[in-house]
């Protein structure tokens, strides 16, 4: 079997996750609340929680970048990132099921779950 450098794959995936988080964060901050109905969300005028979510995404992207720079020296941080991603998955799936059946919430939940699982698998494989 070919020896693959899973640590490098983990690093690249964490970089991509950070970039995704930055784009989502910026989107949440700059998209007007009145535009959200195009994403299957309830139309509302207040943007505080939307902006707060954007700032949160920008903040956690820092953790992704930190972990991506030296993945095997950042195992605890990566475990925390996996916890965050799986918590987001569970929250979004519960919210989609019981509160608002928006395609964006469903896709976001599935995306967070897949990112968390991918990071977990790459972390396990990179341990050798």
Secondary structure, DSSP 8 states (H G I E B T S, - for coil): -----HHHHHHHHHHHHHHHHHHHHHHHHHS-GGGGGGGT----S--HHHHHHHHHHHHHHHHHHHHHHTGGG-HHHHHHHHHHHHHHHHHHHHHHHHT---HHHHHHHHHHHHHHHHHHHHHHHHT-
